[in-house]
Amino acid sequence: SADKLLSLRIALKMYYPEEVKRFLDKVVFLDKTSKELGYTGQYYRDSKLIELCKDLNHTTTEHELAHARTDGLSDIFVKKWQEINDKGVPYDEAQKLATKDEQGYFMRWTSNGKWNTSLYGYARPYGVTNIREDIATFTEIIVFLRTTSLEVYFNWRDEDFKKYLPIYIAKLQLIYKFGLARKEDFERIMTYFKLSEFH
């Protein structure tokens, strides 16, 4: 539909044109719901193709684009990310802190019932699924936060968030070092993180 195409166009505008050509060849809008498919979106690395269901939400496009950008990263990046995450709450332990939806996806934190809050070193509850989803949700949020208040996801008043602030900082630095975040995004979020340390 026109709305979905507009949503995709807006999402793609977040990236530099030369970036998009490297990781994406085609986007297909399927005439099926997420319930029928079992997923809202899917990225296929070999064909550089993204599939989106007809009831996608506003973050699905950004999330699949994040997969497209981060799939195929070097082993060094993945290893360093794993090392950073293990200093906080490892995936198997973090999964016990999140609640699954009816389709079996980790969608809310057990402690506060929220889906759009960063806790325990993860950008969103869905990130606890595995390292691939952790990287994609974090990269997705960096793009999403260009038009949203940082406090929506990173609440400096939350003691659990502040406890794992070094994890967030290290992940953001790694993403920036490997060219997955623009300088202006990195500086804006890093400044917020640094200020959060003093509250």
Helices and strands as residue ranges (DSSP letters): H 2-13, H 17-23, E 26-29, H 34-37, E 41-44, E 49-52, H 60-70, H 75-86, H 91-94, G 95-97, E 98-100, E 106-109, G 125-129, H 131-144, G 150-152, H 159-163, H 165-177, H 183-196
